[in-house]
């Protein structure tokens, strides 16, 4: 069986000289906006689409280029590829997904690096550390 690829974005914004990371909660799990790459779609395109669909944020600046990090395989041979983008958008909207009849996520938060580490699963630990180091947010 081949790997299924999800693509997402570690969305960050600067708040009074320090960085905040956008994390979304689905049930008990905190993650960054992400979703499966659709047929014919490039991973970066999928990542941008997923941010818009899950948060309504459509203003992303890829200040650090198009580099990415991937998770180790998890849950039915899936990997997640994450890019980093900055936004100036503070408000997040969790829209109702028609196919679900509810929002895909239960909650969102702008968190510090330390808060993000505390909320995220071990699978995301290398991702948030890579993102923080890339943008200069590590303590």
PECOR-V40476 format. One record per pair of residues at least 6 apart in sequence whose C-alpha atoms are under 7 Angstrom apart, sorted by the first residue. I is the first residue (numbers start at 1). J is the second residue. D is the distance in whole Angstrom. If there is no record, write none. Layout:
BEGIN
i->(I	I)
j->(J	J)
d->(D	D)
END
This chain:
BEGIN
i->(3	3	3	4	4	4	5	5	5	5	5	6	6	6	6	6	6	6	7	7	7	7	7	7	7	7	7	7	7	8	8	8	8	8	8	8	8	8	9	9	9	9	9	9	9	9	10	10	10	10	10	10	10	11	11	11	11	11	11	12	12	12	12	12	12	12	13	13	13	13	13	13	14	19	19	20	20	20	21	21	21	22	22	22	22	23	23	23	23	23	23	24	24	24	24	24	24	24	24	25	25	25	25	25	26	26	26	27	30	30	31	33	33	33	34	34	34	35	37	37	51	52	54	54	55	55	55	56	56	57	57	59	60	60	60	61	61	61	62	62	62	63	63	64	66	67	68	68	68	69	69	69	69	70	70	70	70	71	71	71	71	72	73	84	94	94	95	96	96	97	97	113	113	113	117	132)
j->(77	78	79	77	78	79	36	37	78	79	80	34	35	36	37	79	80	81	34	35	36	37	43	44	46	47	80	81	82	32	33	34	35	47	50	81	82	83	32	33	34	47	82	83	84	85	21	22	32	82	83	84	85	21	22	84	85	86	87	19	20	21	22	85	86	87	19	20	21	86	87	88	20	112	137	110	111	112	110	111	112	32	109	110	111	30	31	32	108	109	110	30	31	32	33	105	107	108	109	31	105	106	107	108	104	105	106	106	119	120	120	50	51	54	47	50	51	50	43	46	57	58	94	95	92	93	94	92	93	89	92	87	85	86	87	85	86	87	84	85	86	85	86	84	83	83	81	82	83	81	82	83	127	79	80	81	82	79	80	81	123	79	79	131	103	105	103	102	103	103	104	132	137	138	125	138)
d->(5	5	7	6	5	6	6	6	6	5	6	6	5	4	6	6	5	6	5	6	6	6	6	7	6	5	6	5	6	7	5	4	6	4	7	6	5	6	6	6	7	6	5	5	5	7	7	7	6	6	6	5	6	6	5	6	5	6	7	7	5	5	6	6	5	6	6	5	7	5	5	6	6	7	6	5	5	5	5	5	6	7	6	5	6	6	5	5	6	5	6	5	5	6	7	6	6	4	7	6	6	6	5	6	7	5	5	7	6	6	7	6	5	7	6	6	7	6	6	5	6	5	6	7	5	5	5	7	6	7	7	6	6	6	5	5	5	6	6	4	6	7	7	7	7	6	6	5	5	6	5	7	7	7	5	4	6	6	5	7	6	6	5	7	6	7	5	5	4	5	7	7	7	7	6	5)
END
